[in-house]
Amino acid sequence: MSIGSKYEQFIQNFQRDLGKVDVDLALRSLYLESRIPSGQTPKQEVYVCYKPGVDLDKKRFELSEFFPCLSTTTFKDNQLVPDCERVIKVECMTNLETIHKLSEDEDIEHVHGTATLDSY
């Protein structure tokens, strides 16, 4: 089995385990989490895509309660995430485990975003 096919197999298995969380976000988050001191977390800029008909104001409140966030912003008829019209953007210091837990909400279609070492 070639290196390329091993990588593809890894990505497929990882995506299956992540569920609704984007692989690129997860890999970047894990990479940063492994490089920073214990107890610290990367800054996550997460775009949470919701199913049609979901009350985004209610979800925004729930996200603010779930995450120790700096900000949450609602986007209806969104252009930030091309395959989703109803998005809440969340900026916070957190880890992949927390994002994965968040993604288990049945009203969420998928979660995209970026992780950096930036701080507030």
N, C-alpha and C positions, 0 to 999 in steps of 0.2 A: 504494500500500500504506500503510495507516494505521500510526501509531506503535505501537498495540497489537498489530497483527499482526506487525510487525517484531520487537517484543519476544518474542512467542510463538515466532517462528521462531528467534530467537537462543537462547532457552531450550531448544528442542528440539535444536538443533545442539550446544549446549554439553553437554546431558545425554548425547547420543550419544557425545561425546568423553570425557566423564567416566566412562562405564561405570557402575560400582557406587557412585560417590560422589554424595551428595545435592547437588543444585544450590544450595540455600540455604547449605549449609556451604561449598561452593566459592566462591560469590560473596562471602560474608562474609570468607573467608580471603584471597582475592585483593585485596579492598578494603583490608583491614588491612595486608597485605604491601606494598601500594603507598604506604602512608602512614607507615610506620615506617622508621627509619634502616636503611641497607644492612647486611646481616649479622645483623639481628635478625629474630625470627619471632614470630607471635602465639601465644598460649596456645590450644591446641586441646583440646576435650573431645569425644572421638570415641567413638561407639558402633558397634562392629564386630559385625555380625550374621552368625552362622555357620550353615551348613546342618546339618540334623539328623544325628546320628551322629559329628560331629567332636569330637575330644578337646579340650575347652576348656582343660584344664590344660596340655597341650602347646602349644596356640596362645597361651596367656597367656605362657608362657616365651618363645616365638618373638617375640611382640610386645615383650616387655621387652628382647630382644636387638636388635630392629629399630629401636626408638625409644629415644632418650635420655629416658626417661620419669620422671616423678615417681611415677606409680602406674598399676597395672592392676588392675581388679576384675572378677571373673567373676559374671555373673548368669544363673542357669538359671531357667526359668519366669519370665521377665522381664516387667516392666510399664513399663520406661523407654522402650522402643521398641515401640509397639503391634503392629507387624506382624512381630515377631521374638521368639522365645522364648529363644534362646541368644545372649547378648550378652557381649562383653568391653568394658568402658569403659576408655579410655586417656586419661590427662591428660598432656600434654607441650607443650613449645615446639617447634613444627615448622611446615612450610609445606605448601601444597596439593600440590606436586609429590611430597613424601614420602607423603602420605596416598593420593594416586592410585597410587603404586607399591605401597603396601601392599594396596590394593583389588584388585590383579591376582591375588591368591591365589585359586586355584580353589575353596577351601573357604568363601569369603566370599560371602554373598548380597548385602549392601549395607552402606554406611557412612554414618552420620548423625552430626550433632554440631553444635557451636558453636565459633566462634573469637572471642576477645576480646583486649584489650590488657592484661588482668590478668597479673600475674607471680607467681611463687611466693614 
